[in-house]
Every structure is written in structure tokens, then in C-alpha cells.
């Protein structure tokens, strides 16, 4: 089964990453923002932009450093009204040979995630999209949205009172 095409794809050939860092900026189009909003279950994704640096750090290892900004709206978990939001974060990924070869790689930055290289391309757009999805608020809530406390049960009989009524009268 084939994977669907990424909503925000920006492919970079590995042979473009040589001795000097490759610096680029990427920004999602209006159509890409709509597709990403559906993917992330957002009301809207108004803007997604990133500054990306790809650098060869040793032989087959390539480090991706990126800073992104996204402006969006999510549904409030209480009222379902749109909640505007903005995230701006940085992240790093280290790309290298897959499988057993990665055991030989020493990663000196504990927070750098390793991604296996499976071809001659790195999709920096999809890398940014994945990091945006991780940065989105999990439970967006409008500042004035309140949950009404549940009314306490008026019954003093407890949760099994209805079952007690089903018991034959000889056992009471």
C-alpha cells in the first residue's frame, strides 16, 4: 500500500548538501495550508513558514536544523469555538544510513532525532510539518470557556440502589 503524498513537500537532493551548509526558507501555499489543516484537525492554518539549514556533518550524515512559525485556529475543547494560536519553535534531525549502520554513529546531541536515509532526497517540508503537528496545543481552550460542574447525585442510596431493588425479597 502506497503512502499518500505529503501535504507540504519540499524535496532536497542529497548531492546539493556539500561542504557548505545549504540554507533555504520554505512557506506553505494556501492550498497546502488547507490540506495540512485537515491533516492536523485544525479549523484553519493561516501560515506556515520555516528557515532550514542542511549540513553534511560526517560522510553520509546530514543534519537538518530548522526554525518554524505557524498561525492557526483550533476548536475549543469546551465550546468548540475557534481558538487562535501561534507556535514558533526550532528542531534538529540527523539523517544517516538505515539499519545496523546507525549503531556505529555517535550522536553528541541528546535532543537530536535520528532519521534513516532511504534514498537520495530529504523532504524538508514533511519534516517541518511533522514537527508542527507535535507543537500544536493538545487541549485548546478559550480563556473564558468554563465547564459547568456536574450536579451531585441527590440519591443517598449509592450506585447499586437500582440493583438492590432487583434482589428477591427473601434475601433482604
C-alpha distance (Angstrom), angle and dihedral (degrees) to the residues before:
residue distance angle dihedral
X1 . . .
X2 3.79 . .
X3 3.78 124.5 .
X4 3.82 117.5 -114.8
X5 3.77 116.3 -107.4
X6 3.81 112.6 -90.8
X7 3.79 114.6 -102.8
X8 3.82 92.1 -134.0
X9 3.79 109.3 31.3
X10 3.79 123.6 171.3
X11 3.79 110.2 166.9
X12 3.80 121.6 -159.0
X13 3.79 120.9 -169.1
X14 3.79 112.9 -129.1
X15 3.81 91.6 -132.8
X16 3.85 88.0 66.2
X17 3.81 89.2 64.1
X18 3.78 102.3 79.0
X19 3.81 134.4 141.8
X20 3.81 94.9 -41.0
X21 3.80 124.6 56.1
X22 3.79 116.5 -97.5
X23 3.81 109.2 -131.8
X24 3.79 122.7 -167.3
X25 3.78 141.9 154.2
X26 3.78 123.5 -139.4
X27 3.79 131.7 -169.2
X28 3.79 130.1 -173.5
X29 3.79 118.0 -117.6
X30 3.81 120.6 -128.5
X31 3.82 90.2 -99.0
X32 3.82 92.2 48.8
X33 3.81 89.7 49.6
X34 3.82 90.1 53.5
X35 3.81 92.0 49.4
X36 3.82 92.2 47.0
X37 3.82 90.5 47.8
X38 3.82 89.0 57.1
X39 3.81 91.1 46.6
X40 3.81 93.2 50.5
X41 3.84 94.9 38.3
X42 3.80 92.9 -117.7
X43 3.79 126.7 154.2
X44 3.81 87.7 -134.4
X45 3.77 139.9 -13.3
X46 3.77 103.8 -152.1
X47 3.79 99.3 176.6
X48 3.78 140.6 5.7
X49 3.79 121.5 176.0
X50 3.78 134.4 158.1
X51 3.77 141.6 -175.7
X52 3.80 109.9 -143.0
X53 3.79 132.6 -169.2
X54 3.81 121.6 -168.4
X55 3.78 117.0 -168.2
X56 3.77 133.2 174.4
X57 3.81 105.3 -128.4
X58 3.81 100.8 177.7
X59 3.80 132.4 -10.7
X60 3.80 105.8 -55.7
X61 3.82 95.8 1.3
X62 3.79 119.2 107.0
X63 3.78 123.6 -175.8
X64 3.80 121.2 -151.3
X65 3.81 117.0 -159.3
X66 3.79 117.0 -178.2
X67 3.78 141.6 172.4
X68 3.79 117.3 -161.3
X69 3.79 139.3 -176.9
X70 3.79 126.5 -161.9
X71 3.80 132.0 -178.6
X72 3.79 117.1 -162.5
X73 3.81 148.6 141.3
X74 3.80 125.9 -123.1
X75 3.79 132.0 -173.9
X76 3.80 115.1 -94.5
X77 3.81 109.1 -114.4
X78 3.82 89.9 -135.8
X79 3.82 106.6 37.8
X80 3.83 102.2 15.1
X81 3.82 88.1 -130.7
X82 3.83 116.6 137.8
X83 3.81 115.1 -86.1
X84 3.82 113.7 -159.9
X85 3.78 115.7 -136.5
X86 3.76 144.1 174.6
X87 3.78 131.9 -163.8
X88 3.78 129.5 -172.3
X89 3.79 118.2 178.9
X90 3.78 144.4 147.1
X91 3.79 130.1 -133.3
X92 3.80 142.3 172.6
X93 3.79 132.3 -145.5
X94 3.78 129.0 -173.8
X95 3.80 116.5 -147.7
X96 3.77 121.1 -161.1
X97 3.79 147.0 135.2
X98 3.83 114.6 -40.1
X99 3.77 129.3 -121.7
X100 3.79 125.3 5.6
X101 3.79 92.8 -0.7
X102 3.81 91.5 69.6
X103 3.82 90.9 63.7
X104 3.80 87.5 70.1
X105 3.82 92.4 54.6
X106 3.78 116.6 96.3
X107 3.79 111.4 -150.2
X108 3.80 110.0 -159.4
X109 3.81 96.2 -172.1
X110 3.81 110.9 72.4
X111 3.81 93.5 -159.1
X112 3.81 95.4 53.1
X113 3.80 113.0 105.1
X114 3.81 117.7 -142.0
X115 3.83 118.0 -132.4
X116 3.80 120.2 -173.4
X117 3.79 117.2 -124.8
X118 3.78 110.7 -126.1
X119 3.78 101.3 175.5
X120 3.76 143.7 -9.5
X121 3.81 96.0 -65.9
X122 3.81 138.4 72.4
X123 3.80 117.4 -157.5
X124 3.79 101.7 -144.0
X125 3.83 91.7 175.8
X126 3.80 92.6 58.3
X127 3.83 90.4 45.1
X128 3.81 89.3 55.4
X129 3.82 92.4 44.8
X130 3.81 91.6 53.0
X131 3.80 91.8 50.6
X132 3.82 91.3 48.0
X133 3.80 89.7 54.0
X134 3.81 89.6 54.4
X135 3.82 92.1 49.1
X136 3.81 96.8 53.0
X137 3.83 116.6 108.9
X138 3.81 110.7 -98.3
X139 3.83 96.7 -147.4
X140 3.80 110.0 23.7
X141 3.77 112.7 -165.6
X142 3.78 134.9 179.3
X143 3.83 111.3 -119.9
X144 3.82 93.3 -118.4
X145 3.82 96.7 41.5
X146 3.79 109.4 118.5
X147 3.75 131.5 -174.8
X148 3.78 112.8 -134.0
X149 3.80 109.5 -128.5
X150 3.78 113.6 -116.0
X151 3.78 115.3 -106.1
X152 3.80 110.6 -107.2
X153 3.76 114.7 -113.6
X154 3.79 113.1 -93.0
X155 3.78 91.7 -152.1
X156 3.80 116.6 99.4
X157 3.77 91.5 -168.5
X158 3.81 97.1 84.5
X159 3.77 131.7 -131.4
X160 3.81 95.9 -56.2
X161 3.82 97.3 52.1
X162 3.81 92.5 105.5
X163 3.81 91.1 51.8
X164 3.78 90.9 50.2
X165 3.78 89.6 60.7
X166 3.82 89.9 58.8
X167 3.80 93.0 56.7
X168 3.83 114.5 104.3
X169 3.82 111.7 -102.1
X170 3.82 93.6 -121.1
X171 3.81 90.9 68.6
X172 3.86 95.2 52.8
